Amino acid sequence: MTAVIFNGREFARKKTEELAKVIRNFSDIKKKPKLVAILVGDNLESRLYLSLKGRKAVQLGINFEFREFSENNPQEVIDYIEKKNMDQTVNGIIVELPLPAEWDEYIVLDKIRPDKDVDCLTSENLRLLAEGRPRFVPPTVKAVGEILKEAGGVAQKKVVVVGSNGSVGKGILSYLKDAEGIDRGTEDLASVTKNADVLISATGVGYLIKREMVKPGAVVIDVGIEKKRDLACPLRVAKQGGRGVVGDVDFENVKEVASFITPVPGGVGPVTVVCLMENLIGSVYH
């Protein structure tokens, strides 16, 4: 058996076209969505992620405002967020994580007005998600949901989420009410994963999920990402001067037993960016 390999870039392209039509059909130009993005410090990876979001926003015709802060003054970031909360032209505010280790990220994130929290990171929005009445669905969680529909859904299937103690894993469990969560450090992890009809991994531990841990014919969704420095990485690794990114799943081997699988890169990631923009567009109507 060889798996269907999900093409996240192509899926995101089609979804982008649909969202662009929605934006073009806004009757009131004052309602053209605006996204404010905040970066703290000089994390190159975070800067890259924000640049991808910025490019997607521009592609869609969304107003994108980027502001960078040093790591020295959390109050300056809070003041800026509160200012943008009051700006009627701003529909969404995102803070790229991680924040500096010495900062309390919950204090900062909870300053975002919940109806502008399009990343769904505030305590209020996470509570609403857990209660089954979300204002927004976190973009990564929404992306997983969209991909699962492409894979045939989860009805009457055993769903296992590896990495349930992480923020993404918790969000997926809140969204997929009947899923079973398991920590990556669980003893004999394979005894659980190999019984899953749908296996979702969100740990950030490269190659954690091996072929022998996957049930033949399973749907495998790889949400994890880890940077590697390994010139011998498998073909799916994105090489940049010997550095690359890999997913939680040993893709080249697992694809031989799975029925459907998402690669890293090019799987969940591109869909997540579009889902963020979809949340932003939805915020116009809140």
Residue frames as qw, qx, qy, qz and C-alpha x, y, z in Angstrom:
[[0.000, 0.888, 0.460, 0.000, 0.00, 0.00, 0.00],
 [0.388, 0.094, -0.009, 0.917, 1.21, 3.50, -0.84],
 [0.030, -0.637, -0.534, 0.555, -0.50, 6.43, 0.82],
 [0.226, 0.837, 0.319, 0.383, -2.26, 9.36, -0.77],
 [0.475, -0.177, -0.194, 0.840, 0.11, 12.26, -0.09],
 [0.025, 0.890, 0.427, -0.158, -1.79, 15.40, 0.83],
 [0.455, 0.341, 0.133, 0.812, -0.66, 18.47, -1.12],
 [0.230, -0.696, -0.447, 0.512, -1.04, 21.29, 1.38],
 [0.143, -0.337, 0.221, 0.904, 0.26, 23.94, -0.97],
 [0.109, -0.218, -0.703, -0.668, -2.30, 23.10, -3.67],
 [0.266, -0.630, -0.726, 0.066, -5.11, 22.89, -1.13],
 [0.244, -0.607, -0.231, 0.720, -4.07, 26.27, 0.29],
 [0.085, -0.088, 0.436, 0.891, -3.95, 27.77, -3.21],
 [0.192, -0.447, -0.745, -0.456, -7.55, 26.78, -3.90],
 [0.337, -0.689, -0.568, 0.298, -8.69, 28.00, -0.51],
 [0.252, -0.388, 0.022, 0.886, -6.87, 31.29, -1.09],
 [0.032, -0.183, -0.576, -0.796, -8.80, 31.80, -4.33],
 [0.304, -0.619, -0.708, -0.149, -12.09, 31.28, -2.47],
 [0.368, -0.646, -0.353, 0.568, -11.15, 33.75, 0.27],
 [0.208, -0.145, 0.258, 0.932, -10.01, 36.33, -2.30],
 [0.139, -0.446, -0.653, -0.596, -13.49, 36.25, -3.83],
 [0.382, -0.703, -0.571, 0.186, -15.04, 36.89, -0.42],
 [0.349, -0.492, -0.084, 0.793, -12.81, 39.91, 0.15],
 [0.095, 0.073, 0.469, 0.875, -13.54, 41.31, -3.33],
 [0.245, -0.548, -0.688, -0.407, -17.25, 41.04, -2.58],
 [0.265, -0.490, -0.497, 0.665, -17.08, 43.20, 0.55],
 [0.178, 0.802, 0.464, 0.332, -19.52, 45.99, -0.26],
 [0.230, -0.972, 0.012, -0.044, -18.03, 48.48, 2.19],
 [0.625, 0.542, -0.377, 0.415, -14.35, 49.28, 1.62],
 [0.274, -0.679, 0.438, -0.522, -14.12, 50.23, 5.31],
 [0.890, -0.272, 0.280, -0.236, -14.61, 46.56, 6.10],
 [0.718, 0.504, -0.463, 0.125, -11.49, 45.48, 4.24],
 [0.857, -0.478, -0.143, 0.131, -9.80, 43.27, 6.83],
 [0.195, 0.801, -0.450, 0.343, -6.67, 44.42, 8.62],
 [0.915, -0.266, -0.242, 0.184, -4.24, 42.18, 10.48],
 [0.084, -0.873, 0.411, -0.249, -1.67, 43.48, 12.97],
 [0.934, 0.000, -0.294, 0.202, 1.32, 41.19, 13.60],
 [0.313, -0.873, 0.335, -0.169, 3.76, 41.55, 16.50],
 [0.864, 0.186, -0.360, 0.300, 7.26, 40.09, 16.72],
 [0.463, -0.853, 0.227, -0.073, 9.33, 40.28, 19.90],
 [0.617, -0.495, 0.541, 0.286, 13.09, 39.80, 19.64],
 [0.340, 0.641, -0.534, -0.435, 15.09, 38.53, 16.71],
 [0.657, -0.032, 0.752, -0.046, 13.99, 34.91, 16.34],
 [0.118, 0.331, -0.632, -0.691, 14.71, 34.09, 12.69],
 [0.003, 0.246, 0.957, 0.154, 12.20, 31.26, 12.60],
 [0.099, 0.667, 0.587, -0.449, 9.43, 33.49, 13.97],
 [0.103, 0.592, -0.208, -0.772, 10.38, 36.18, 11.48],
 [0.044, 0.089, -0.846, -0.523, 10.08, 33.65, 8.66],
 [0.042, 0.469, 0.879, -0.077, 6.64, 32.50, 9.80],
 [0.100, 0.718, 0.322, -0.609, 5.41, 36.09, 10.01],
 [0.069, 0.437, -0.484, -0.755, 6.77, 36.86, 6.55],
 [0.006, -0.171, -0.928, -0.332, 4.74, 33.94, 5.17],
 [0.036, 0.654, 0.694, -0.298, 1.63, 35.27, 6.86],
 [0.031, 0.660, -0.017, -0.751, 2.34, 38.76, 5.58],
 [0.028, 0.209, -0.707, -0.675, 2.75, 37.56, 2.01],
 [0.001, -0.395, -0.909, -0.130, -0.50, 35.61, 2.20],
 [0.032, 0.707, 0.461, -0.535, -2.31, 38.66, 3.58],
 [0.063, 0.543, -0.302, -0.781, -1.02, 40.86, 0.76],
 [0.010, 0.016, 0.881, 0.473, -1.95, 38.19, -1.78],
 [0.020, -0.551, -0.833, 0.046, -5.51, 38.25, -0.48],
 [0.002, 0.622, 0.236, 0.746, -5.78, 42.02, -0.42],
 [0.590, -0.705, -0.374, 0.124, -5.72, 42.18, 3.38],
 [0.038, 0.877, -0.273, 0.394, -4.13, 45.18, 5.09],
 [0.879, -0.197, -0.300, 0.312, -1.09, 43.89, 6.99],
 [0.077, -0.891, 0.269, -0.357, 0.70, 45.88, 9.67],
 [0.861, -0.044, -0.378, 0.336, 3.90, 44.52, 11.19],
 [0.202, -0.879, 0.257, -0.348, 5.52, 45.82, 14.37],
 [0.788, 0.109, -0.490, 0.356, 8.75, 44.60, 15.94],
 [0.449, -0.840, 0.136, -0.273, 9.75, 45.02, 19.59],
 [0.269, 0.514, -0.745, 0.330, 12.87, 44.34, 21.61],
 [0.665, -0.254, -0.699, 0.067, 12.91, 41.75, 24.39],
 [0.291, 0.117, -0.494, 0.811, 13.43, 44.41, 27.06],
 [0.227, 0.047, 0.303, -0.924, 9.99, 45.88, 27.68],
 [0.025, 0.358, 0.927, 0.108, 6.85, 43.72, 27.84],
 [0.100, 0.655, 0.473, -0.581, 4.79, 46.75, 28.87],
 [0.120, 0.449, -0.370, -0.805, 5.58, 48.40, 25.55],
 [0.127, -0.078, -0.898, -0.415, 4.03, 45.42, 23.75],
 [0.032, -0.526, -0.802, 0.281, 1.00, 45.46, 26.05],
 [0.091, 0.604, 0.143, -0.779, 0.48, 49.18, 25.44],
 [0.156, 0.265, -0.615, -0.726, 0.65, 48.62, 21.69],
 [0.097, -0.275, -0.944, -0.155, -1.87, 45.77, 21.85],
 [0.015, 0.615, 0.618, -0.489, -4.28, 47.91, 23.88],
 [0.121, 0.504, -0.180, -0.836, -3.92, 50.70, 21.35],
 [0.206, 0.098, -0.782, -0.579, -4.75, 48.33, 18.49],
 [0.002, 0.397, 0.895, -0.203, -7.68, 46.92, 20.47],
 [0.127, 0.667, 0.367, -0.637, -9.23, 50.37, 20.27],
 [0.074, 0.371, -0.498, -0.780, -8.47, 50.86, 16.56],
 [0.700, 0.356, 0.405, -0.468, -11.71, 50.20, 14.67],
 [0.592, 0.615, -0.403, -0.330, -9.82, 49.50, 11.44],
 [0.087, 0.411, -0.903, 0.084, -8.03, 46.50, 13.00],
 [0.847, -0.110, -0.222, -0.470, -9.82, 43.15, 12.82],
 [0.963, -0.148, -0.190, 0.119, -7.09, 40.83, 14.03],
 [0.100, -0.837, 0.504, -0.187, -4.01, 40.95, 16.26],
 [0.973, -0.025, -0.202, 0.110, -1.43, 38.18, 16.43],
 [0.276, -0.812, 0.513, -0.037, 1.69, 37.81, 18.58],
 [0.779, 0.361, -0.513, -0.012, 4.19, 35.40, 17.09],
 [0.755, -0.569, 0.306, -0.111, 5.32, 32.83, 19.64],
 [0.596, -0.534, -0.496, 0.337, 7.49, 32.00, 21.43],
 [0.107, -0.948, 0.076, -0.291, 7.94, 35.12, 23.52],
 [0.246, 0.571, -0.655, 0.429, 11.14, 35.55, 25.54],
 [0.587, -0.171, -0.776, 0.155, 11.46, 32.89, 28.25],
 [0.206, -0.141, -0.558, 0.791, 11.35, 35.43, 31.07],
 [0.365, -0.090, -0.111, -0.920, 8.05, 36.90, 29.88],
 [0.386, 0.247, 0.810, -0.365, 4.66, 35.61, 31.02],
 [0.017, -0.070, -0.673, -0.736, 3.12, 34.98, 27.61],
 [0.110, -0.578, -0.808, -0.034, -0.37, 34.52, 29.08],
 [0.113, -0.684, -0.281, 0.664, -0.36, 38.06, 30.47],
 [0.017, -0.345, 0.419, 0.839, 0.60, 39.42, 27.05],
 [0.067, -0.191, -0.846, -0.493, -1.77, 37.26, 25.00],
 [0.105, -0.616, -0.760, 0.179, -4.74, 37.95, 27.26],
 [0.027, -0.527, -0.080, 0.846, -4.40, 41.65, 26.52],
 [0.076, -0.027, -0.669, -0.739, -5.64, 40.95, 22.97],
 [0.579, 0.107, 0.222, -0.777, -9.35, 41.65, 22.71],
 [0.553, 0.028, 0.832, -0.038, -10.98, 38.22, 22.24],
 [0.642, 0.649, 0.365, -0.179, -12.90, 39.29, 19.13],
 [0.372, 0.847, -0.361, -0.120, -9.56, 40.26, 17.55],
 [0.451, -0.489, 0.746, 0.015, -7.72, 37.13, 18.74],
 [0.787, 0.416, -0.236, -0.389, -7.70, 35.37, 15.35],
 [0.363, 0.406, -0.830, 0.121, -4.97, 32.97, 16.52],
 [0.800, -0.426, -0.274, -0.322, -7.30, 31.84, 19.35],
 [0.585, 0.188, -0.586, 0.528, -4.69, 32.13, 22.10],
 [0.253, -0.442, 0.314, -0.801, -6.50, 34.15, 24.77],
 [0.113, 0.004, 0.903, -0.414, -7.88, 32.38, 27.81],
 [0.546, 0.322, 0.331, -0.699, -11.45, 33.32, 26.91],
 [0.650, 0.434, -0.391, -0.485, -11.26, 31.94, 23.38],
 [0.281, 0.255, -0.923, 0.059, -9.57, 28.73, 24.52],
 [0.301, 0.107, 0.755, -0.572, -12.33, 28.28, 27.10],
 [0.643, 0.397, 0.065, -0.652, -15.01, 28.75, 24.44],
 [0.510, 0.401, -0.710, -0.274, -13.24, 26.21, 22.24],
 [0.068, 0.119, -0.949, 0.284, -13.16, 23.66, 25.07],
 [0.414, 0.259, 0.581, -0.651, -16.87, 24.26, 25.70],
 [0.383, 0.313, 0.815, 0.301, -17.67, 23.50, 22.09],
 [0.226, 0.889, 0.397, -0.024, -18.81, 27.00, 21.16],
 [0.583, -0.195, 0.143, 0.776, -15.68, 28.58, 19.67],
 [0.183, 0.872, 0.037, -0.453, -15.46, 32.20, 18.61],
 [0.445, 0.688, -0.536, -0.204, -12.45, 31.14, 16.54],
 [0.985, -0.093, 0.087, 0.114, -10.84, 27.76, 15.96],
 [0.383, -0.688, 0.444, 0.427, -7.03, 27.94, 16.25],
 [0.517, 0.648, -0.368, -0.422, -5.62, 28.03, 12.69],
 [0.104, 0.375, -0.918, -0.070, -3.56, 24.84, 13.07],
 [0.379, 0.160, 0.839, -0.355, -6.52, 22.99, 14.57],
 [0.598, 0.582, 0.160, -0.528, -8.79, 24.28, 11.81],
 [0.360, 0.583, -0.645, -0.339, -6.22, 23.13, 9.24],
 [0.125, -0.141, 0.977, -0.096, -6.22, 19.63, 10.74],
 [0.505, 0.386, 0.607, -0.477, -10.01, 19.59, 10.55],
 [0.541, 0.648, -0.187, -0.503, -9.98, 20.63, 6.89],
 [0.221, 0.470, -0.834, -0.189, -7.42, 17.96, 6.03],
 [0.310, 0.025, 0.911, -0.271, -9.36, 15.26, 7.87],
 [0.626, 0.511, 0.279, -0.519, -12.37, 16.07, 5.70],
 [0.469, 0.626, -0.520, -0.345, -10.19, 15.49, 2.64],
 [0.077, 0.324, -0.941, 0.065, -9.13, 12.16, 4.15],
 [0.461, -0.248, -0.791, -0.315, -12.71, 10.99, 4.63],
 [0.518, -0.609, 0.012, -0.601, -13.55, 12.35, 8.06],
 [0.046, 0.338, -0.829, 0.443, -13.38, 10.72, 11.49],
 [0.750, -0.167, 0.076, -0.635, -16.87, 9.28, 11.94],
 [0.976, -0.134, 0.073, -0.154, -16.73, 5.86, 13.61],
 [0.722, 0.445, -0.379, 0.371, -12.93, 5.93, 13.57],
 [0.706, -0.596, -0.148, 0.353, -10.51, 5.67, 16.47],
 [0.324, 0.836, -0.114, 0.428, -8.57, 8.94, 16.60],
 [0.744, -0.471, -0.150, 0.449, -5.36, 9.27, 18.61],
 [0.188, 0.931, -0.116, 0.292, -3.53, 12.56, 19.19],
 [0.799, -0.159, -0.213, 0.540, 0.11, 12.25, 20.24],
 [0.293, 0.176, -0.116, 0.933, 1.34, 15.31, 22.11],
 [0.281, -0.709, -0.585, -0.277, -1.89, 16.00, 23.96],
 [0.478, -0.656, -0.297, 0.502, -0.13, 18.03, 26.65],
 [0.318, -0.068, 0.220, 0.920, 1.00, 20.69, 24.15],
 [0.267, 0.424, 0.192, -0.844, -1.06, 23.71, 23.12],
 [0.433, 0.240, -0.563, -0.662, -1.78, 22.38, 19.62],
 [0.280, -0.077, -0.957, -0.015, -2.59, 18.89, 20.89],
 [0.079, 0.357, 0.678, -0.637, -4.97, 20.29, 23.51],
 [0.362, 0.381, -0.081, -0.847, -6.69, 22.36, 20.84],
 [0.409, 0.127, -0.780, -0.456, -7.14, 19.35, 18.58],
 [0.175, -0.213, -0.929, 0.247, -8.62, 17.34, 21.47],
 [0.208, 0.399, 0.415, -0.790, -11.04, 20.18, 22.24],
 [0.425, 0.360, -0.348, -0.754, -12.07, 20.23, 18.60],
 [0.612, 0.071, -0.737, -0.279, -12.28, 16.46, 18.09],
 [0.583, -0.492, 0.292, -0.576, -14.29, 15.57, 21.16],
 [0.974, -0.123, 0.083, -0.171, -14.01, 11.79, 20.82],
 [0.622, 0.569, -0.480, 0.242, -10.26, 11.68, 20.18],
 [0.846, -0.475, -0.111, 0.215, -7.87, 9.99, 22.62],
 [0.148, 0.906, -0.336, 0.212, -4.92, 12.06, 23.77],
 [0.928, -0.237, -0.059, 0.281, -1.55, 10.61, 24.70],
 [0.210, -0.903, 0.311, 0.209, 1.73, 12.17, 25.82],
 [0.633, 0.631, -0.447, -0.027, 4.78, 11.60, 23.65],
 [0.038, 0.531, -0.785, 0.316, 6.68, 10.13, 26.61],
 [0.850, -0.164, 0.195, -0.461, 4.09, 7.45, 27.32],
 [0.351, -0.361, 0.860, 0.079, 5.62, 4.04, 27.88],
 [0.355, 0.194, 0.882, 0.242, 5.01, 1.69, 24.94],
 [0.284, 0.469, -0.010, -0.836, 3.57, 4.49, 22.83],
 [0.241, 0.179, -0.773, -0.559, 3.27, 2.12, 19.87],
 [0.013, 0.272, 0.952, -0.141, 0.67, 0.00, 21.66],
 [0.226, 0.646, 0.436, -0.585, -1.70, 2.97, 21.41],
 [0.211, 0.581, -0.313, -0.721, -0.73, 4.49, 18.08],
 [0.062, 0.158, -0.887, -0.429, -0.88, 1.25, 16.10],
 [0.127, 0.449, 0.873, -0.139, -4.56, 0.88, 16.99],
 [0.168, 0.598, 0.162, -0.767, -5.50, 4.30, 15.61],
 [0.556, 0.587, 0.548, 0.215, -7.52, 4.63, 12.42],
 [0.243, 0.884, 0.024, 0.398, -6.52, 8.30, 12.44],
 [0.718, -0.376, -0.163, 0.562, -3.16, 9.20, 13.98],
 [0.145, 0.925, 0.018, 0.352, -2.36, 12.88, 14.59],
 [0.747, -0.270, -0.208, 0.571, 1.06, 13.79, 15.97],
 [0.074, 0.903, 0.035, 0.422, 1.90, 17.24, 17.34],
 [0.774, -0.546, -0.089, 0.308, 5.03, 16.86, 19.46],
 [0.168, 0.940, -0.296, 0.012, 7.83, 18.57, 17.55],
 [0.570, -0.478, 0.655, 0.131, 10.03, 15.49, 17.95],
 [0.471, 0.545, -0.516, -0.463, 11.46, 14.51, 14.58],
 [0.545, 0.214, -0.791, -0.179, 10.80, 10.96, 13.35],
 [0.404, -0.228, 0.674, -0.575, 8.98, 10.01, 16.57],
 [0.814, 0.214, 0.329, -0.429, 6.33, 8.03, 14.68],
 [0.112, -0.379, 0.850, 0.349, 7.88, 4.99, 12.99],
 [0.510, 0.084, -0.646, -0.562, 6.37, 2.60, 10.46],
 [0.393, -0.139, -0.902, 0.114, 5.82, -0.14, 13.04],
 [0.027, 0.251, 0.572, -0.781, 3.78, 2.30, 15.17],
 [0.413, 0.248, -0.127, -0.867, 1.16, 2.88, 12.47],
 [0.645, 0.247, 0.681, -0.243, -1.85, 0.72, 11.72],
 [0.248, 0.056, 0.719, 0.647, -1.94, -0.38, 8.06],
 [0.015, 0.601, 0.656, 0.457, -4.38, 1.85, 6.19],
 [0.271, -0.699, -0.423, 0.509, -4.38, 4.58, 8.84],
 [0.222, 0.881, 0.128, 0.397, -4.73, 8.29, 8.13],
 [0.663, -0.334, -0.186, 0.643, -1.62, 10.05, 9.44],
 [0.096, 0.938, 0.128, 0.307, -1.61, 13.81, 10.08],
 [0.696, -0.099, -0.207, 0.681, 1.81, 15.26, 10.93],
 [0.097, -0.962, -0.180, -0.179, 1.54, 18.58, 12.78],
 [0.659, -0.638, 0.112, 0.383, 5.03, 18.48, 14.29],
 [0.561, 0.764, -0.146, 0.284, 8.14, 20.23, 13.08],
 [0.681, -0.633, 0.172, 0.325, 11.73, 20.00, 14.25],
 [0.345, 0.858, -0.373, -0.071, 14.84, 21.63, 12.85],
 [0.936, -0.164, 0.214, 0.228, 17.61, 19.19, 12.00],
 [0.130, 0.816, -0.510, -0.240, 21.21, 19.55, 10.97],
 [0.694, -0.104, 0.710, 0.058, 21.65, 16.37, 9.00],
 [0.243, 0.488, -0.540, -0.641, 22.83, 16.13, 5.41],
 [0.093, 0.007, -0.973, -0.210, 21.41, 12.62, 5.27],
 [0.443, 0.256, 0.484, -0.710, 17.84, 13.70, 6.05],
 [0.486, 0.379, 0.779, 0.115, 15.14, 12.00, 3.92],
 [0.272, 0.327, 0.501, 0.754, 14.00, 13.53, 0.66],
 [0.147, -0.813, -0.507, -0.246, 11.10, 15.44, 2.23],
 [0.474, -0.615, -0.183, 0.603, 13.45, 17.51, 4.38],
 [0.296, 0.939, 0.083, 0.151, 13.76, 21.14, 3.32],
 [0.764, -0.119, -0.035, 0.634, 17.48, 21.75, 2.95],
 [0.085, 0.973, -0.012, 0.214, 18.91, 25.19, 3.74],
 [0.151, 0.752, -0.568, 0.300, 22.67, 25.02, 4.07],
 [0.381, 0.140, -0.881, 0.245, 22.50, 21.57, 5.59],
 [0.235, 0.098, 0.642, -0.723, 19.75, 22.57, 7.98],
 [0.327, -0.212, -0.708, -0.589, 16.30, 21.22, 7.43],
 [0.527, -0.156, 0.399, -0.734, 12.94, 20.67, 9.00],
 [0.299, -0.048, -0.938, -0.170, 11.36, 17.31, 9.61],
 [0.625, -0.401, -0.148, -0.654, 8.01, 16.26, 10.98],
 [0.612, -0.383, 0.574, -0.386, 7.06, 13.93, 13.80],
 [0.923, 0.191, 0.282, -0.179, 6.51, 11.14, 11.28],
 [0.396, -0.349, 0.714, 0.459, 9.17, 9.05, 9.54],
 [0.568, 0.521, 0.009, -0.636, 7.49, 10.00, 6.27],
 [0.388, 0.468, -0.699, -0.377, 9.37, 7.87, 3.76],
 [0.108, 0.056, -0.988, 0.091, 8.64, 4.66, 5.66],
 [0.307, 0.317, 0.669, -0.598, 5.22, 5.43, 7.08],
 [0.494, 0.419, -0.176, -0.741, 3.80, 6.38, 3.68],
 [0.314, 0.204, -0.883, -0.285, 4.23, 2.73, 2.69],
 [0.132, -0.257, -0.935, 0.207, 1.64, 1.57, 5.24],
 [0.192, 0.433, 0.397, -0.786, -0.69, 4.57, 5.67],
 [0.395, 0.589, 0.675, 0.206, -3.65, 5.25, 3.38],
 [0.131, 0.902, 0.164, 0.378, -3.31, 9.05, 3.64],
 [0.664, -0.399, -0.160, 0.612, -0.43, 11.15, 4.98],
 [0.115, 0.992, 0.031, 0.044, 0.63, 14.78, 5.26],
 [0.752, 0.244, -0.175, 0.586, 4.27, 15.68, 4.50],
 [0.317, -0.912, -0.002, 0.258, 6.50, 18.16, 6.30],
 [0.172, 0.366, 0.189, -0.895, 6.99, 20.67, 4.85],
 [0.257, 0.060, -0.588, -0.765, 4.06, 21.28, 2.51],
 [0.263, -0.355, -0.895, -0.064, 1.29, 19.62, 4.49],
 [0.264, -0.739, -0.578, 0.224, -0.45, 21.20, 7.46],
 [0.356, -0.383, -0.055, 0.851, 1.65, 24.40, 7.40],
 [0.017, 0.106, 0.415, 0.904, 0.33, 26.10, 4.23],
 [0.326, -0.564, -0.680, -0.336, -3.25, 25.30, 5.22],
 [0.428, -0.567, -0.472, 0.521, -2.69, 26.81, 8.68],
 [0.186, -0.194, 0.083, 0.960, -1.68, 30.17, 7.19],
 [0.213, -0.288, -0.555, -0.751, -4.83, 30.29, 5.04],
 [0.444, -0.573, -0.689, 0.005, -6.99, 29.29, 8.01],
 [0.316, -0.412, -0.291, 0.804, -5.57, 32.25, 9.95],
 [0.053, 0.026, -0.297, -0.953, -6.71, 34.53, 7.13],
 [0.359, -0.420, -0.726, -0.409, -10.11, 32.85, 7.14],
 [0.398, -0.559, -0.581, 0.437, -10.43, 33.63, 10.86],
 [0.170, -0.269, -0.017, 0.948, -9.51, 37.24, 10.12],
 [0.208, -0.189, -0.536, -0.796, -12.15, 37.53, 7.41],
 [0.427, -0.515, -0.739, -0.073, -14.69, 35.99, 9.80],
 [0.336, -0.406, -0.438, 0.728, -13.79, 38.59, 12.43],
 [0.031, -0.116, -0.247, -0.961, -15.14, 41.33, 10.15],
 [0.472, -0.406, -0.550, -0.557, -18.63, 40.02, 10.88],
 [0.469, -0.334, -0.700, 0.421, -18.25, 39.71, 14.67]]
